[in-house]
């Protein structure tokens, strides 16, 4: 999972040289001979050895061209319909061209893309010389992935007029005056325009080959020589900095993933989906706006020496176009294994006169200290070893049940997923793998006695993927515990790296590498976590955007399938218990004010996600902002129980983060009431109910494994 996200970042990590804005047409780029050879070799290898071999024919060629265009212009702002018609007419020739080592078509498409960038942004700068009438009633479709391409240049210009008008209105609503708005937008468009002059042949080839690779299957990628070298560096430095994987989306540098234990994740102030709109060095550094800037240039601004401070201007993921920004200071640091390690807490639940202690183990990743293990260190750290220690600690503290929190755990070591499952089920099969030849291999644990045999729950969400799904699925199949939360990601495939230069016996790097899917995971019941993920026994709401995040969001994900079940014996049976737990859960949250507000927030965010257009009328926009502020004030007043106390809380002043002092922002944040984790709290109550049912009902007690102690 983390590897995939890093590759997404690298896909758009282009040239790093800084250039001044140039005049005239952008340079015409042409393919290199070694790139054409690499494409040919990649096609041969993917066709023969991929888990889902797909012949490179006219049909696949059409898909590759479509995906390539989508990578270049995902929101349909640059090309017009006649451009698309021209590309489509030539797409059937691409397969033969690749085998003939001719890459003229993808480079022709890219060169026209560069030309369109210059045309659109030059026009945008011209629009800044005039003002806009914000009293008109018109809308701007800012989410355009499902919109038609502009049919003519006239339509394209009108689209860009609305885009620039919206950019202007957003700054006006933030309190900026017209001269400052012109200056800000002029610099922003200059940044975007300058990018058209920075692309190199390697950049074009990287994007095109990624379009080819991901047209076969979402987790297959290509890394050219430059990207492969950058990836190796990124992997070595991945634990130094702020600990965030970045992705370019709609001209914003967006947080794609937070590295567990990194400064960004530990701050608790940054979330996946947040957009970085400015970067400054040190607490007193000048903020540099990065909207429209190349992602590699943004990364250069964010990276720095250990223990140095970087300041980020953040537009939160759940904020609308006019949402309030946050100014966050982070100390760049190296992420230690200790910070990533599993941790335990105890939550006490109360139901009438009955009190239960729920031990919670939070596991951010299935980690393993490979270096220490390779050196023969008998005390090397790993997820399963650390969890075993925590379980024994929790037993000493006499907890009634254990909850394993795997939310946003993107996976890691398969061995650790198997060993961790063994802590709760003992000896037996855990997961099955099927390779491209159809051979099925069963992997299991040989632990004779489980460490914990008491009531068990697993908390998952959409960000729980790969190894997390293997663990949760095995616990569910064995009937060993209750799965709680959202449906998981649905990644049930195995990838490996293939060095094309080694295949070609090249002395120096020329062809790059493939990350290729070679196998698929299957549950011990014969089903797979692929596409469908793990379905919870008791569902909880969440903020996940299932339409754009998760395996099912890919249009060409491998389908769900099944193999013969492995031979295993269930360790328990929670099926009869689920209706009772569900009923108690519904009755409890119906009276829980915090939970109901959480549901309101989820519904509000889902409503905002469905909006694909925004008004360009100033009065309408101010009315929307006022409505949102009124809702927030009403909630705060209810929380405090005193309307006058609102004066002491934070009021949205409509300013951007870089227009507000850091000390004022931090002081305001301290006054805000910290929200408790309602989902974790409710999951603990569900586990408390499970313990209660097992201890009070002989029928349920008989369905659980006998209590044992590891020797």
C-alpha positions as CSV (number, residue, x, y, z in Angstrom):
1,X,0.0,0.0,0.0
2,X,2.7,2.5,1.0
3,X,4.8,1.4,-2.1
4,X,1.8,2.1,-4.3
5,X,1.3,5.6,-2.8
6,X,5.0,6.4,-3.2
7,X,4.7,5.4,-6.8
8,X,1.7,7.7,-7.3
9,X,3.9,10.5,-5.9
10,X,6.8,9.6,-8.2
11,X,4.5,9.4,-11.2
12,X,4.1,13.2,-11.0
13,X,7.6,13.9,-9.6
14,X,9.0,15.6,-12.7
15,X,12.1,17.7,-13.4
16,X,13.4,19.6,-10.4
17,X,15.2,22.5,-12.1
18,X,13.9,25.9,-11.4
19,X,13.3,28.1,-14.5
20,X,12.1,31.6,-14.9
21,X,8.9,32.0,-16.9
22,X,9.8,31.8,-20.6
23,X,8.1,33.4,-23.5
24,X,7.2,31.7,-26.8
25,X,6.0,28.2,-27.5
26,X,7.2,25.4,-25.1
27,X,9.9,23.1,-26.4
28,X,8.9,20.1,-28.6
29,X,9.9,16.9,-26.9
30,X,10.8,13.7,-28.7
31,X,11.4,10.1,-27.4
32,X,14.8,8.6,-26.9
33,X,15.8,5.3,-28.5
34,X,16.3,3.7,-25.1
35,X,12.8,4.7,-24.1
36,X,11.3,3.0,-27.1
37,X,13.3,-0.1,-26.3
38,X,12.2,-0.1,-22.7
39,X,8.5,0.2,-23.8
40,X,9.0,-2.8,-26.1
41,X,10.6,-4.9,-23.4
42,X,8.0,-3.9,-20.9
43,X,5.2,-5.0,-23.2
44,X,6.8,-8.4,-23.8
45,X,7.3,-9.0,-20.1
46,X,3.8,-7.8,-19.0
47,X,2.1,-9.8,-21.7
48,X,3.9,-13.0,-20.6
49,X,4.5,-12.9,-16.8
50,X,1.8,-10.6,-15.2
51,X,-0.7,-12.3,-12.9
52,X,-3.4,-11.1,-15.4
53,X,-1.6,-11.2,-18.7
54,X,-3.2,-8.8,-21.2
55,X,-2.3,-8.9,-24.9
56,X,-1.2,-5.5,-26.2
57,X,-3.7,-5.2,-29.0
58,X,-6.0,-2.5,-30.4
59,X,-8.4,-2.8,-27.5
60,X,-5.7,-2.3,-24.8
61,X,-4.0,0.5,-26.9
62,X,-7.3,2.4,-26.8
63,X,-7.5,2.1,-23.1
64,X,-3.9,3.2,-22.7
65,X,-4.4,6.3,-24.7
66,X,-7.6,7.1,-22.8
67,X,-5.8,6.7,-19.4
68,X,-2.8,8.7,-20.7
69,X,-5.1,11.6,-21.6
70,X,-6.8,11.3,-18.2
71,X,-3.4,11.5,-16.4
72,X,-2.5,14.6,-18.3
73,X,-5.9,16.4,-18.1
74,X,-8.1,14.7,-15.5
75,X,-10.5,17.5,-15.1
76,X,-10.8,18.3,-18.8
77,X,-9.5,21.9,-18.6
78,X,-7.0,21.9,-21.4
79,X,-7.9,19.8,-24.3
80,X,-11.0,20.3,-26.5
81,X,-13.2,17.7,-28.1
82,X,-11.4,17.9,-31.5
83,X,-8.1,17.1,-29.8
84,X,-9.7,14.0,-28.2
85,X,-11.2,12.9,-31.6
86,X,-7.8,13.2,-33.2
87,X,-6.1,11.1,-30.4
88,X,-8.8,8.5,-30.5
89,X,-8.5,8.0,-34.3
90,X,-4.8,7.2,-33.9
91,X,-5.0,5.0,-30.7
92,X,-5.5,1.7,-32.6
93,X,-2.0,2.2,-34.0
94,X,-0.3,2.4,-30.6
95,X,0.2,-1.4,-30.0
96,X,2.0,-1.9,-33.3
97,X,4.0,1.3,-32.7
98,X,5.3,0.0,-29.4
99,X,6.5,-3.2,-30.9
100,X,8.1,-1.2,-33.7
101,X,9.7,1.0,-31.0
102,X,7.9,4.1,-32.2
103,X,6.6,6.4,-29.4
104,X,5.7,9.4,-31.6
105,X,2.0,9.2,-30.7
106,X,2.3,9.7,-26.9
107,X,4.9,12.4,-27.5
108,X,2.6,14.2,-30.0
109,X,-0.2,14.1,-27.5
110,X,2.0,15.6,-24.8
111,X,3.4,18.3,-27.0
112,X,-0.1,19.5,-27.8
113,X,-0.9,19.3,-24.1
114,X,2.0,21.7,-23.4
115,X,0.7,24.0,-26.1
116,X,-2.8,24.0,-24.6
117,X,-1.3,24.8,-21.1
118,X,0.4,27.9,-22.5
119,X,-2.8,29.0,-24.3
120,X,-5.1,28.5,-21.3
121,X,-2.8,30.2,-18.7
122,X,-1.8,33.0,-21.0
123,X,-5.6,33.8,-21.4
124,X,-6.0,33.5,-17.6
125,X,-3.4,36.1,-17.1
126,X,-5.2,38.4,-19.5
127,X,-8.4,38.0,-17.6
128,X,-6.7,39.4,-14.5
129,X,-6.4,42.8,-16.1
130,X,-10.2,43.2,-15.9
131,X,-12.6,42.8,-13.0
132,X,-15.5,40.5,-12.5
133,X,-19.2,41.0,-11.9
134,X,-20.0,38.8,-8.8
135,X,-23.7,39.9,-8.8
136,X,-24.4,37.6,-11.8
137,X,-26.1,34.3,-11.3
138,X,-23.8,31.6,-12.7
139,X,-22.2,28.4,-11.6
140,X,-18.7,26.9,-12.1
141,X,-18.4,23.2,-12.5
142,X,-15.1,22.7,-10.6
143,X,-15.3,18.9,-10.5
144,X,-15.1,18.1,-14.2
145,X,-14.0,14.5,-14.5
146,X,-17.5,13.4,-15.7
147,X,-18.2,16.6,-17.7
148,X,-17.9,16.6,-21.5
149,X,-14.8,18.1,-23.2
150,X,-15.3,21.7,-24.3
151,X,-16.5,21.5,-27.9
152,X,-14.8,24.7,-29.2
153,X,-12.2,27.2,-28.2
154,X,-15.1,29.6,-27.3
155,X,-16.4,27.0,-24.8
156,X,-12.9,26.5,-23.4
157,X,-12.4,30.2,-22.9
158,X,-15.7,30.5,-21.1
159,X,-14.7,27.6,-18.8
160,X,-11.4,29.4,-18.0
161,X,-13.2,32.7,-17.4
162,X,-15.3,31.0,-14.7
163,X,-12.2,29.2,-13.3
164,X,-10.4,32.5,-12.9
165,X,-13.5,34.2,-11.6
166,X,-13.8,31.6,-8.9
167,X,-10.1,32.0,-7.9
168,X,-10.7,35.7,-7.6
169,X,-13.9,35.3,-5.6
170,X,-12.2,32.9,-3.1
171,X,-9.5,35.4,-2.3
172,X,-12.1,38.2,-2.1
173,X,-14.1,36.2,0.4
174,X,-10.9,35.7,2.4
175,X,-10.6,39.5,2.8
176,X,-8.1,40.4,0.1
177,X,-8.4,43.6,-2.0
178,X,-8.3,43.6,-5.8
179,X,-4.6,44.6,-6.1
180,X,-3.5,41.8,-3.8
181,X,-5.8,39.4,-5.6
182,X,-4.2,40.3,-9.0
183,X,-0.7,39.8,-7.5
184,X,-1.5,36.5,-5.9
185,X,-3.2,35.0,-9.0
186,X,-0.6,36.3,-11.3
187,X,2.1,34.6,-9.4
188,X,0.0,31.4,-9.2
189,X,-0.6,31.3,-12.9
190,X,3.1,32.1,-13.6
191,X,4.0,29.1,-11.6
192,X,1.7,26.9,-13.5
193,X,2.7,28.3,-16.9
194,X,6.4,27.9,-16.1
195,X,5.9,24.2,-15.7
196,X,5.1,23.8,-19.4
197,X,8.7,24.8,-20.1
198,X,10.3,22.4,-17.6
199,X,9.1,19.0,-18.9
200,X,11.7,16.6,-20.3
201,X,11.5,13.5,-22.4
202,X,11.9,11.3,-19.3
203,X,8.8,13.0,-17.8
204,X,6.6,12.2,-20.8
205,X,7.8,8.6,-21.0
206,X,7.2,8.1,-17.3
207,X,3.6,9.3,-17.5
208,X,2.9,7.4,-20.7
209,X,4.3,4.1,-19.4
210,X,2.4,4.5,-16.1
211,X,-0.7,4.9,-18.2
212,X,0.2,1.6,-20.0
213,X,1.0,-0.3,-16.8
214,X,-2.0,0.8,-14.8
215,X,-4.3,0.1,-17.8
216,X,-3.5,-3.6,-17.1
217,X,-4.2,-3.5,-13.4
218,X,-4.1,-0.7,-10.7
219,X,-1.1,-1.9,-8.7
220,X,1.2,-2.4,-11.7
221,X,3.5,0.6,-12.4
222,X,6.5,1.6,-14.4
223,X,9.5,3.5,-13.1
224,X,11.9,4.9,-15.6
225,X,15.6,5.3,-14.8
226,X,15.1,8.7,-13.2
227,X,12.0,7.7,-11.3
228,X,13.6,4.4,-10.1
229,X,16.6,6.2,-8.8
230,X,14.4,8.8,-7.1
231,X,12.3,5.9,-5.6
232,X,15.4,4.3,-4.1
233,X,16.4,7.6,-2.6
234,X,12.9,8.2,-1.3
235,X,12.8,4.7,0.3
236,X,16.1,5.4,2.1
237,X,14.9,8.9,3.2
238,X,11.3,7.9,3.8
239,X,11.7,8.0,7.5
240,X,13.3,11.5,7.5
241,X,11.3,14.7,7.1
242,X,7.6,15.3,8.0
243,X,6.5,11.7,7.1
244,X,4.0,12.3,4.4
245,X,3.4,10.9,0.9
246,X,2.3,13.6,-1.5
247,X,0.2,13.5,-4.6
248,X,-0.7,16.2,-7.1
249,X,-4.5,16.6,-7.5
250,X,-6.3,19.5,-9.2
251,X,-3.2,21.8,-8.9
252,X,-2.9,21.1,-5.2
253,X,-0.2,19.1,-3.5
254,X,-2.3,16.7,-1.5
255,X,-1.5,14.4,1.5
256,X,-1.9,10.9,0.1
257,X,-0.6,9.1,3.2
258,X,0.8,9.9,6.6
259,X,3.8,7.7,7.7
260,X,3.0,6.4,11.1
261,X,5.2,7.9,13.7
262,X,6.2,10.9,11.5
263,X,6.0,14.5,12.5
264,X,2.8,15.1,10.4
265,X,1.0,12.1,11.9
266,X,2.1,12.7,15.5
267,X,1.0,16.4,15.3
268,X,-2.6,15.2,14.9
269,X,-3.2,18.3,12.8
270,X,-2.8,16.9,9.3
271,X,-5.0,14.3,7.7
272,X,-5.1,12.4,4.4
273,X,-6.6,14.6,1.7
274,X,-5.4,17.8,3.2
275,X,-4.0,20.2,0.6
276,X,-0.8,22.1,1.0
277,X,-1.1,25.6,-0.4
278,X,2.0,27.3,1.1
279,X,5.4,26.3,2.6
280,X,7.7,28.5,4.7
281,X,11.1,27.8,6.3
282,X,11.2,28.2,10.1
283,X,8.5,30.0,12.2
284,X,9.4,33.4,10.8
285,X,10.0,32.3,7.2
286,X,8.2,33.9,4.3
287,X,5.3,31.8,3.0
288,X,5.7,30.6,-0.6
289,X,2.4,29.7,-2.3
290,X,2.6,26.3,-4.0
291,X,-0.7,26.0,-5.7
292,X,0.0,25.0,-9.3
293,X,3.7,24.3,-8.5
294,X,5.3,21.0,-9.6
295,X,5.1,18.5,-6.8
296,X,8.9,17.8,-6.8
297,X,9.5,21.5,-6.3
298,X,7.0,21.4,-3.4
299,X,8.9,18.4,-1.9
300,X,12.2,20.3,-2.1
301,X,10.6,23.1,-0.1
302,X,9.2,20.7,2.5
303,X,12.4,18.6,3.0
304,X,15.2,19.9,5.1
305,X,17.7,19.2,7.8
306,X,16.7,17.1,10.8
307,X,15.3,19.2,13.7
308,X,14.6,22.2,11.5
309,X,11.1,23.7,11.3
310,X,8.9,23.8,8.2
311,X,5.6,25.8,8.3
312,X,2.7,24.6,6.1
313,X,-0.4,26.5,5.0
314,X,-3.1,23.7,4.9
315,X,-6.5,23.7,3.3
316,X,-8.2,20.8,5.1
317,X,-9.6,17.9,3.2
318,X,-13.2,18.4,4.4
319,X,-13.1,22.2,3.7
320,X,-14.8,23.7,0.7
321,X,-13.1,26.0,-1.7
322,X,-13.6,28.9,0.7
323,X,-12.8,26.9,3.8
324,X,-10.6,28.2,6.6
325,X,-6.9,27.4,6.3
326,X,-4.6,26.1,9.1
327,X,-1.1,27.1,9.7
328,X,1.0,24.3,11.0
329,X,4.6,24.1,12.1
330,X,6.4,20.8,12.1
331,X,9.9,19.8,13.2
332,X,11.5,17.6,10.6
333,X,12.7,14.4,12.2
334,X,13.6,10.8,11.7
335,X,10.9,8.3,12.4
336,X,11.9,5.7,14.9
337,X,10.7,2.2,15.1
338,X,9.5,3.0,18.6
339,X,7.1,5.6,17.3
340,X,5.7,3.2,14.8
341,X,5.3,0.4,17.4
342,X,2.1,-1.1,18.7
343,X,0.7,0.7,21.8
344,X,-1.9,-0.2,24.4
345,X,-4.5,1.6,26.3
346,X,-7.4,0.5,28.5
347,X,-11.0,1.8,28.1
348,X,-13.5,1.1,30.8
349,X,-17.1,0.7,29.7
350,X,-20.2,0.7,31.9
351,X,-23.6,-0.9,31.2
352,X,-25.9,-0.5,34.2
353,X,-24.0,-1.9,37.1
354,X,-21.6,-3.9,34.9
355,X,-18.2,-2.5,34.2
356,X,-15.8,-4.0,31.7
357,X,-12.1,-3.3,30.9
358,X,-11.3,-3.3,27.2
359,X,-7.6,-3.5,26.3
360,X,-7.0,-1.5,23.1
361,X,-3.9,-2.3,21.0
362,X,-3.2,0.2,18.2
363,X,-1.1,-1.2,15.4
364,X,-0.1,1.4,12.8
365,X,1.7,-1.0,10.5
366,X,2.9,-4.7,10.2
367,X,6.5,-3.7,10.8
368,X,9.6,-5.8,11.2
369,X,13.2,-4.9,11.9
370,X,14.7,-6.8,8.9
371,X,18.2,-5.6,9.6
372,X,18.3,-6.8,13.1
373,X,16.7,-10.1,12.2
374,X,19.2,-10.6,9.4
375,X,22.1,-10.0,11.8
376,X,20.8,-12.8,14.0
377,X,19.5,-10.5,16.8
378,X,17.2,-12.8,18.8
379,X,15.5,-9.7,20.3
380,X,14.6,-8.0,17.0
381,X,11.5,-5.9,17.0
382,X,8.4,-6.8,15.1
383,X,4.6,-6.2,15.2
384,X,3.7,-9.6,16.4
385,X,6.4,-9.7,19.1
386,X,5.4,-6.3,20.5
387,X,1.7,-7.2,20.5
388,X,2.5,-10.5,22.3
389,X,4.2,-8.5,25.1
390,X,1.3,-6.1,25.3
391,X,-1.2,-8.9,25.4
392,X,0.6,-10.4,28.4
393,X,0.6,-7.0,30.1
394,X,-3.1,-6.6,29.5
395,X,-3.8,-10.1,31.0
396,X,-1.9,-8.9,34.1
397,X,-4.2,-5.9,34.2
398,X,-7.2,-8.3,34.0
399,X,-8.9,-6.8,31.0
400,X,-12.1,-8.5,29.9
401,X,-11.5,-8.2,26.2
402,X,-9.0,-7.0,23.6
403,X,-9.6,-4.7,20.7
404,X,-7.0,-4.5,17.9
405,X,-7.2,-1.1,16.2
406,X,-6.1,-1.4,12.5
407,X,-7.6,1.8,11.2
408,X,-5.4,3.3,8.4
409,X,-3.0,0.4,8.7
410,X,-1.9,0.0,5.1
411,X,-0.1,-3.3,5.6
412,X,3.5,-4.3,5.7
413,X,5.1,-7.7,6.3
414,X,3.0,-10.7,5.3
415,X,5.0,-12.8,7.8
416,X,3.9,-10.5,10.6
417,X,0.3,-10.7,9.6
418,X,0.5,-14.5,9.8
419,X,2.4,-14.4,13.1
420,X,0.0,-11.8,14.6
421,X,-3.0,-14.0,13.7
422,X,-1.4,-16.9,15.4
423,X,-1.4,-15.0,18.7
424,X,-5.2,-15.3,18.7
425,X,-5.9,-18.6,16.8
426,X,-2.8,-20.7,17.4
427,X,-1.6,-23.3,14.9
428,X,-3.4,-23.4,11.6
429,X,-3.6,-21.8,8.1
430,X,-3.9,-18.0,7.9
431,X,-3.8,-17.0,4.2
432,X,-3.6,-18.6,0.7
433,X,-1.7,-17.3,-2.3
434,X,-2.4,-18.1,-5.9
435,X,0.3,-17.3,-8.5
436,X,-0.1,-16.7,-12.3
437,X,0.2,-20.4,-13.0
438,X,-2.8,-21.1,-10.7
439,X,-0.7,-22.8,-8.0
440,X,-2.2,-22.2,-4.5
441,X,0.1,-22.0,-1.5
442,X,-1.2,-22.0,2.1
443,X,0.7,-20.1,4.7
444,X,0.0,-20.6,8.4
445,X,1.3,-20.2,12.0
446,X,2.7,-23.1,14.1
447,X,2.1,-21.5,17.5
448,X,0.7,-24.3,19.6
449,X,-1.0,-22.2,22.2
450,X,-2.5,-18.7,21.5
451,X,-1.5,-15.8,23.7
452,X,-5.1,-14.5,24.0
453,X,-8.2,-16.6,24.0
454,X,-10.6,-14.1,25.5
455,X,-13.2,-11.9,23.7
456,X,-11.6,-10.2,20.7
457,X,-12.5,-7.4,18.3
458,X,-10.8,-5.8,15.3
459,X,-11.5,-2.2,14.3
460,X,-10.9,-1.4,10.6
461,X,-11.7,1.3,8.1
462,X,-11.3,2.0,4.4
463,X,-7.6,2.7,5.1
464,X,-7.0,-0.9,6.4
465,X,-5.4,-2.7,3.6
466,X,-3.3,-5.7,2.5
467,X,-1.8,-7.4,5.6
468,X,-4.5,-5.7,7.8
469,X,-7.1,-7.4,5.7
470,X,-5.4,-10.8,5.9
471,X,-5.4,-10.6,9.7
472,X,-9.0,-9.3,9.9
473,X,-10.3,-11.9,7.4
474,X,-8.6,-14.8,9.3
475,X,-10.0,-13.7,12.6
476,X,-13.5,-13.5,11.0
477,X,-13.1,-16.9,9.3
478,X,-12.0,-18.6,12.4
479,X,-15.0,-17.1,14.3
480,X,-12.5,-15.8,16.7
481,X,-13.6,-12.2,17.1
482,X,-16.0,-9.4,16.0
483,X,-14.9,-7.2,13.1
484,X,-16.1,-3.6,13.7
485,X,-15.9,-0.4,11.6
486,X,-16.0,0.3,7.8
487,X,-15.4,-2.1,5.0
488,X,-11.6,-2.3,4.3
489,X,-9.6,-1.2,1.2
490,X,-9.9,-4.4,-0.8
491,X,-6.3,-4.9,-1.9
492,X,-5.8,-8.7,-2.2
493,X,-2.8,-8.7,-4.6
494,X,1.0,-9.3,-4.4
495,X,3.6,-7.2,-6.2
496,X,7.2,-7.6,-7.0
497,X,9.9,-5.3,-8.6
498,X,11.4,-6.3,-11.9
499,X,14.6,-4.7,-13.0
500,X,14.5,-4.4,-16.8
501,X,18.2,-3.6,-17.1
502,X,19.0,-6.8,-15.5
503,X,16.8,-8.7,-17.9
504,X,18.5,-6.9,-20.8
505,X,22.0,-7.4,-19.2
506,X,22.7,-3.6,-19.5
507,X,25.9,-2.4,-17.9
508,X,24.2,0.9,-16.9
509,X,20.6,1.8,-16.0
510,X,18.7,2.5,-19.3
511,X,15.3,0.8,-19.1
512,X,14.0,1.3,-15.6
513,X,11.9,-1.1,-13.5
514,X,8.4,-2.6,-13.4
515,X,6.3,-3.1,-10.3
516,X,4.2,-6.0,-11.3
517,X,1.3,-8.0,-9.7
518,X,2.3,-11.6,-9.5
519,X,-0.1,-13.3,-7.1
520,X,-3.4,-12.9,-5.3
521,X,-4.3,-13.4,-1.6
522,X,-7.2,-15.6,-0.6
523,X,-8.9,-16.2,2.7
524,X,-8.8,-19.6,4.3
525,X,-12.6,-19.9,3.6
526,X,-11.7,-19.7,-0.1
527,X,-12.9,-16.1,-0.8
528,X,-10.6,-13.2,-1.3
529,X,-10.1,-9.8,0.2
530,X,-9.6,-8.5,-3.4
531,X,-12.1,-5.8,-4.4
532,X,-14.6,-6.5,-1.7
533,X,-12.3,-6.2,1.3
534,X,-13.4,-7.4,4.7
535,X,-17.0,-6.6,5.6
536,X,-17.4,-5.7,9.3
537,X,-19.8,-7.7,11.5
538,X,-20.9,-4.4,13.1
539,X,-20.7,-1.4,10.8
540,X,-19.7,2.1,12.0
541,X,-19.9,5.3,9.9
542,X,-16.7,6.9,8.6
543,X,-15.4,9.8,6.6
544,X,-13.9,7.6,3.8
545,X,-14.7,8.6,0.2
546,X,-15.5,5.1,-1.1
547,X,-16.0,6.5,-4.6
548,X,-12.4,7.7,-4.9
549,X,-10.6,5.6,-2.4
550,X,-10.3,1.8,-2.2
551,X,-9.9,-1.0,-4.7
552,X,-13.4,-0.6,-5.9
553,X,-12.6,3.0,-7.0
554,X,-10.4,1.5,-9.8
555,X,-12.1,0.8,-13.0
556,X,-9.9,-2.1,-13.9
557,X,-9.3,-3.8,-10.5
558,X,-9.0,-7.6,-10.5
559,X,-12.4,-9.2,-9.8
560,X,-13.4,-11.0,-6.7
561,X,-12.9,-14.7,-7.0
562,X,-12.4,-17.8,-4.9
563,X,-10.4,-21.0,-4.5
564,X,-10.9,-24.2,-2.5
565,X,-11.1,-23.5,1.2
566,X,-8.1,-24.4,3.3
567,X,-8.4,-27.1,6.0
568,X,-9.1,-25.4,9.3
569,X,-11.1,-25.7,12.4
570,X,-13.1,-22.7,13.8
571,X,-11.9,-21.4,17.1
572,X,-15.2,-19.8,18.1
573,X,-18.5,-18.6,16.8
574,X,-19.7,-15.1,17.1
575,X,-22.5,-15.3,14.5
576,X,-25.3,-15.7,17.0
577,X,-23.9,-12.8,19.0
578,X,-23.9,-10.3,16.2
579,X,-27.7,-9.4,16.2
580,X,-27.6,-8.8,20.0
581,X,-24.4,-6.6,19.7
582,X,-26.0,-4.7,16.7
583,X,-29.2,-4.1,18.7
584,X,-27.3,-2.8,21.7
585,X,-25.1,-0.7,19.5
586,X,-28.0,1.0,17.8
587,X,-29.8,1.7,21.1
588,X,-26.7,3.2,22.7
589,X,-25.6,5.5,19.8
590,X,-29.2,6.7,19.4
591,X,-28.8,8.4,22.8
592,X,-25.1,9.3,22.4
593,X,-24.8,13.0,21.5
594,X,-21.2,12.8,20.5
595,X,-21.9,9.9,18.1
596,X,-24.9,11.6,16.6
597,X,-22.8,14.7,15.9
598,X,-20.2,12.5,14.3
599,X,-22.9,11.1,12.0
600,X,-24.0,14.6,11.2
601,X,-20.4,15.5,10.2
602,X,-20.1,12.4,8.1
603,X,-23.4,13.2,6.3
604,X,-22.3,16.8,5.8
605,X,-19.0,15.8,4.2
606,X,-20.7,13.3,2.0
607,X,-23.1,16.0,0.9
608,X,-20.2,18.3,0.1
609,X,-18.4,15.5,-1.9
610,X,-21.5,15.2,-4.1
611,X,-21.3,18.9,-5.1
612,X,-19.6,19.3,-8.4
613,X,-20.3,23.0,-9.0
614,X,-20.2,26.2,-7.0
615,X,-21.9,29.5,-7.3
616,X,-20.0,32.5,-8.7
617,X,-22.4,34.9,-7.1
618,X,-20.8,36.6,-4.1
619,X,-24.0,37.0,-2.1
620,X,-24.8,33.3,-2.5
621,X,-21.3,32.3,-1.4
622,X,-21.4,34.6,1.6
623,X,-24.7,33.1,2.6
624,X,-23.2,29.6,2.4
625,X,-20.3,30.7,4.6
626,X,-22.7,32.3,7.1
627,X,-24.8,29.1,7.2
628,X,-21.8,27.0,7.9
629,X,-20.5,29.4,10.6
630,X,-23.9,29.4,12.3
631,X,-24.0,25.7,12.4
632,X,-20.5,25.6,14.0
633,X,-21.5,28.3,16.5
634,X,-24.7,26.5,17.5
635,X,-22.7,23.3,18.1
636,X,-20.1,25.2,20.2
637,X,-22.9,26.9,22.2
638,X,-24.5,23.6,22.9
639,X,-21.2,22.1,24.0
640,X,-20.3,24.9,26.3
641,X,-23.8,25.4,27.6
642,X,-23.3,29.1,27.7
643,X,-23.8,31.3,24.6
644,X,-21.6,34.0,26.0
645,X,-18.7,31.6,26.1
646,X,-18.7,31.7,22.4
647,X,-16.8,35.1,22.6
648,X,-13.8,33.3,24.0
649,X,-13.7,30.7,21.3
650,X,-12.3,30.9,17.8
651,X,-14.2,32.9,15.2
652,X,-13.5,32.4,11.6
653,X,-12.0,35.7,10.4
654,X,-12.1,34.7,6.8
655,X,-8.3,35.1,6.4
656,X,-5.9,32.7,4.8
657,X,-3.5,31.1,7.2
658,X,-0.5,33.1,6.0
659,X,-2.4,36.3,6.8
660,X,-2.8,35.4,10.4
661,X,0.0,35.2,13.1
662,X,1.1,31.8,14.1
663,X,0.8,32.6,17.8
664,X,-2.8,33.7,17.4
665,X,-3.7,30.6,15.5
666,X,-2.0,28.3,18.1
667,X,-3.7,30.2,21.0
668,X,-7.1,29.8,19.3
669,X,-6.5,26.0,18.8
670,X,-5.8,25.5,22.5
671,X,-9.2,27.0,23.4
672,X,-11.0,24.6,21.1
673,X,-12.5,21.6,22.7
674,X,-10.7,18.4,21.8
675,X,-13.0,15.8,20.2
676,X,-12.8,12.3,21.6
677,X,-12.6,9.4,19.3
678,X,-16.2,8.4,19.2
679,X,-15.6,5.4,16.9
680,X,-12.9,3.9,19.2
681,X,-15.1,4.5,22.2
682,X,-18.1,2.8,20.6
683,X,-16.0,-0.1,19.4
684,X,-14.8,-0.6,23.0
685,X,-18.4,-0.6,24.2
686,X,-19.3,-3.3,21.6
687,X,-16.4,-5.3,23.0
688,X,-17.7,-4.7,26.5
689,X,-21.1,-6.0,25.3
690,X,-19.3,-9.1,23.9
691,X,-17.6,-9.8,27.2
692,X,-20.9,-9.4,29.0
693,X,-22.7,-11.8,26.7
694,X,-20.0,-14.4,27.0
695,X,-19.8,-14.2,30.8
696,X,-23.5,-14.0,31.4
697,X,-24.9,-16.5,28.8
698,X,-23.9,-20.1,28.8
699,X,-24.8,-20.4,25.1
700,X,-22.3,-17.8,24.0
701,X,-19.7,-19.0,26.4
702,X,-19.8,-22.4,24.9
703,X,-19.0,-20.9,21.5
704,X,-15.7,-19.5,22.6
705,X,-12.3,-21.1,22.9
706,X,-11.2,-22.4,26.2
707,X,-9.1,-20.0,28.2
708,X,-5.4,-20.9,28.1
709,X,-2.1,-19.4,29.0
710,X,1.0,-19.5,26.8
711,X,3.9,-21.4,28.2
